[in-house]
Amino acid sequence: IGASQLLFFASVAWTGVSLSTVICMGFAPTLLLAVTSVRRHRLPSRAQVLTVAMAVAGLLLISLVGGGREHADKPALGVVAALGAGACFAFTADVGASLSQRVDAVTITTGIMNVAALVLVPCDVVALLLGHVTLTAGAGAWFLVGLLAVGVVTTNSLMFAGLRRTSSAAAVVATLIEPVTAVLIAAVFLGEHLTLAGLLGCLMIVAAIAGLGR
């Protein structure tokens, strides 16, 4: 999870949020579909391929066609980082699926966050001593960081809870409701214009999630 977050934010800085989101969130269910097929020694069903393809196409419409294009400083590195983030997310879901059958979601998330703190806080202290990081942000910025932390904890708790009752591939496809929610929040509360392509992308993702039961 730590590697996935780090690679995703690096990709956003190098490529922009739209392309990073498409590659990261689209690569994860595609990779899991391929891994599951290899394990079962058979090709995925048409329904599985259609579901993933529809979800990724909807994500593409929301992030790229439905919004503005951003300037990419390091596009090649950004794409590689986004692929790495998607692979780490897929790995997390795949391992978490079996782990969630034996351990409750809150315990898993607590363990993850404690390990993350033990690993990342010393790294941040070293970066601070070397002068690469300055902790001079205002109260508003720290408030947003706190909200992000709460969001990460809640997201992982809910994902691991969901993995107790569904496959990792289905869970990852279901997480694509995230960009749909983001688009709706931006349209309702931030006054952003929802394009026809963005609306179509939202509907395609919702249709793919609705079809997971089949």
Disulfide bonds with the S-S distance in Angstrom:
none
